[in-house]
């Protein structure tokens, strides 16, 4: 209880093709971009993952740092300690990570077992849920998006 709970690093937790920065320069979007920018900071005391209703998909696991939907990859093997998504795959499907030495935490409704694996490509700690590595989809642009549901990719149910 003496140490603050670890959280996902907002810099690594957000999809790399974020459209928040360019839109923040226009007057109408500046005020709406401010809460999104501060969400990562407020998540410092929050959870790595939590549940949220995502469109017609229902209740899914989302990242606590930014509210974005997370996914699992069918080629990953639960509890194998590794990710099958590397190279171009990890560019399109960025890993949900936590800082080195951190332990992921579950928010309300996220009842699965959380853990981490060390990514073979860059050494970052990727969050796992029930033994499967978690990913974002670069085509999701806002909380509530679930564009990453494809053959081989699944949104994560609590």
Secondary structure, 3 states (H helix, E strand, C coil): CCCCCCCECHHHHCCCCCCHHHHHCCHHHHHHHHHHHHHHHHHHHCCCEEEEEEHHHEEEEEECCCCCECEEECCCCCCCCCCCCCCHHHHHCCECEECCCCCCCECCCCCCCEEEEECCCCCCEEEEECCEECECCCCCCCCCCCCCCECCEEECCC
